[in-house]
Amino acid sequence: MRTTIINILCILLILLCLSGFVSSPMALILGFLFTLFLGKPFEKFIGQTVQYLLKISVVGLGLGMYLMETLNTGKEGFTLTILTISATLILGFFLAKILKIEKRLGHLISSGTSICGGSAIAAVSPVIKANSKIISLALGVVFFLNSIALFIFPAIGHFFHMTQHQFGLWAAVAIHDTSSVVGAALEYGEESLRVATTVKLARTLWIIPVSFISMFIFKNKEGRISIPWFILFFIVAILMNTFFNLPAVLTQSITGISKRLLVVTLFLVGTSLSIKDIKQTGARPFVFGIILWIFISVGSLLFILDIAVK
């Protein structure tokens, strides 16, 4: 009976998030508080549901973008992407030794921090044959830091008087998971959301070369490389909006629904967080993740602001 009541309350909050009256950070807080006081709802289905909703939402956002704008944005973030991914993975390799973090755990946190959070961890973990405990620890660190980023990044952006374009680029580089990237960018503005989504998805493609590098480092020739196919559908949506005369009411409706689905996604992400999981992770992996996160956040921020000055 209790489980049924919890699930019904969860559905009601999902509908509230869909209504448009709940912001991205508030959705995350609602999800966290829900789990804290009532327990995890639909525990067996949340993980997959978050992934599906995120992918559907991102593809829907593609119908609000145009090809040349997207190419120019992706090109602008290319250099920063290479620099930050390479530097973060190298720093993570040596920092894991200094802090005596288990090699696979350190590599997963480094991959999640440098590319795209949980998606990168999920893709790289089978390649390096990480066990479920290591995967859970890495996800715990990344999801916790994602939650913090969703709140503090917009405030930092306003403090430095960043344009929407600059903030979108910074969020895509410095925030781990795609859901938190689009959540923070959505709070900052429409242009910020377009830039952040484009750069983040281009960055997500680096899962493939990093997976191959991981296979070499851990000497696993039988590893299975996971390719983020939903990015192809995102590109198709952009091409459709660019070359076909789609009714504005259609594209605006789909992008509007996609934004609300992103808020629902963040609520569900919040329900997957728990104080118990955070405590079980321990201090050293968090210290490791925080140092990497500060490195990539501050480094990319200085790079972006320096370009603006020049």
N, C-alpha and C positions, 0 to 999 in steps of 0.2 A: 504493500500500500504506500509506504514512504517513498519507494523508488518511483512509483507512478506519479505521485504528487511532485517530486523533484523534476521529473521529465516534463510534466505539464508546465511547471513554472519556467523551465528552460525554454520551452517553445514560445511562451508568452513574451519572454525577454528577447528572443530572436525576432519576433514580430515587431517589438518595440524598436529594435535596431534597424529593421527594414523600413520603418515609418519615416526615417530621416530626421528624427528629433534627437538622436544620440550621436555624439561626436566619436571619432576614432579612439582617442584616449579614454573617454568615458566607457566605451564598449569594452575595452580591455579591463578596466577596473571592475565593471559589472561582472564580467566573467570570472575574474580572480576572486571577488567577494562571494560570488555564488558558490564556487567550489570550497572556499574557506569555511563558510557557515553551513552549507547544505550537502556538500560532497560533489563528486564529479558526475555529471549527467551523461547518459549515453556513452559510457566510457569506452566501449568496444568500437564505436563508430566515429568518434570525434576526429581522430588523426586523419583518416581517409577523407572525411567530409571537408576538413580544412583545406586539404590539398586540392580537392575537386573544385571547391568554391573559389579558391584563389586563382586557379587556372582559368575557370570560366569568366571570372571578373576581369582578369588581365586581357583575355581575348576580346571581351566586350569593349574595353577601353580602346582597343585598336581601331574601332569604328569611329572614334573621334579624332584620329590622327591622319596626317598626310605624309606621303612617301618622302619628299625632299626634306621636309622639316625633320622627319625621323632620322634620315641618313646624316644630315648635318649635325644633329644632336649626338648620334652614335659615334660619329667621327671625332667630335670634340672630346668625348669621354674616353677615347681609345687609349691615348698616351697615359692618362691618369690611371686607367684600369690596369695596364701592363705594369706600371711602376708599383702600384699599391699591392697587387696580388703577389708579385715577385718578392717585394720587400717584406710583406707580412709572413709569407711562407718561410723565408730564410730566417727572419727573426724568431718565428715560432719554433723552428728546428733547434736553434741554439738555446733559446729560453727554456724549452722543455727539459733540456739537459741540466741547465743551471738550477731549475726548480725541482728537478727529479720527478717530472711528470712522465707517466707511462708513454712510450713512444707513439703508440697508435692513438691514444687519447689526445696527445699534443697535436698530432697531425690532423685529427678530425676537427678540433677546435680552431686550429689555424686555417683549415680549408673553409670552415663555416664563416669565420671572421672575414676572410679575404674575398670570398665569392658571394655566396647567397644563403648563409645560415643553414637551416634545417635541410634544404634541398641538396646542398653540397655534401652535408654529412651523410644523408641518405644515399647519395650517389657514390661517394668515396668508400664508405664503410665495407661494402661487400668486396671491393677491390683489394683492400688491405686486410680482409678477414677479421674485422673487429667484432668482438662478441657483444651481446645485447647490453651488458652492464656498461661497457665503454661508450656505446652509442647513446645510452640514456644519460650518462654523465655529460657528454659533449652537448647533447640537445638541451639539457638543463641549464648549462652555462650560457649558451647562445640565446635561448628563449628569455632568460632572465634579463640579460643585457639588452635584448630587443625591446623589452617592456620599458626599460629606463629610457632608451633612445626615443621612443615614441613621445615621451613627455618633454624631455629636455632639448631635443634638437630644434623644434620650432622656436623655442625661447632663445636659444643661442643664435639662430639665424636672424631673428629680429634684433638682438643685441648688436650684432655686427652689420646690421642694415643690409643684409644680403638680398639681392634681387630674387625673384621667384626662380629664374633660370639657374642662378648660382646655387640656391638651396636645393633644387631638384637634383643637380649634379652631385652635390655633397652628400645628400641623403642616400643616393643610389650607391655611392662608393663606401660610405662610412657606417651605414646601418646594415646589420647582417641579413635579416630575412626579408623577402619581398613583401610580405604582408605588412610589416612595420614600416618599410620604405614608403609604400603607397599610402599607408595611414598617416605618417608624418607629413608627406608631401601634400596629401589631400587637405590637411589642416592649414597648410601654407598658401595654397592657391591653385588655380586651374593649370597655369603654365608650369608650375612646379611639379604637379602630378604628371603631366605629359613628359617632361624631361626625365623625371625620376624613373618612370616606368620604362621608357626607351633605353636609358643607360643601364638600368638594373638587368633588363632582359638580355641585352648585349653582353653584359658581364656574366650572366648565368651560363652562357655558351662556353665559358672557360672551365666549366665542370669537366668537359671532355678532355682537353689537354692535361689538366691537373690530375684527372683520373689515370691517364697514361703515365704521368710522372710518378704518381703514387704506386702504380703497379711495378715500376722499375725500382723505386726506393725499397719497397717491401718484398721485392723479388717474387711476385705472384703473377705467373704467366697465364693463369686460368681465370683471372678476374673478369667480371662482366661489367662493361662500361654502360652506364645509364645515360641516355640522350634525352634532354628536355624537349620532347616533341611539341609541346603546347606552344612553344615560341613560333613554330611554323604557322600555326593557326592565327597567332597574333599578327604575323606578317601578312597573311592572307587577308585579314580584316582591314589592315591599313591599305592594301592594294585595292580592295573593293571600295573603300571610302574615297580613294584617290581617283580611280579610273571609271567608276560607275556613278551615275547620277542618282544616288540614294536619297530618298526623301529626308529632309532635315529632322522631321518629327520622329522618324524611325531611328536615326543615328543618335539623336539626343536622348530618346527614351531608353535605348539600350545602354548608352554610357551612364545615364542616370541610375539605372537599375544596377549596373556593375559597381558603381561607387557605394551603393547601399549594401550590396553583397559583400564588399570589402569590410564594411563596418561589422556585419554579421560574422565574417571570418575572424576579425580581431576579438570579438566577444568569445568565440569558440576557442581561440588561442588562449584567452584569459582563463577559461575553464580548465585548460590542461596544465596550468601552473599550480603548484601547491608548496606550502612552506616545508612539508615533509620531504619532498623531492629536493628542494634547495638545500636543506640540512644534510641530506645523505650525500650530496655531491662533494662536500668538504671545501676547505678554504683554498688549497693550492690551485686546483683547476680554475676557480673563480679569479684568483690573483693573476694567473696566467692569461685568462681570457680578457680581463680588464686591461692589463698592460698592452696586449695586442690591439684591443679596441681603441685605447687612448692613442696609440701609435698611428693607426690608420685614420682616426678621426682628426687628430691635430695636424698630421702631415698633409692630408687631402685638403683640410680647411685652409692652411697656409698657402698651399699650391693654388687653390681657386681664388683666394683673396689677392695673391700676388699677381695673378693674371689680370684681375680686375684693375689693379693699380697701374699696370703697364698699358 
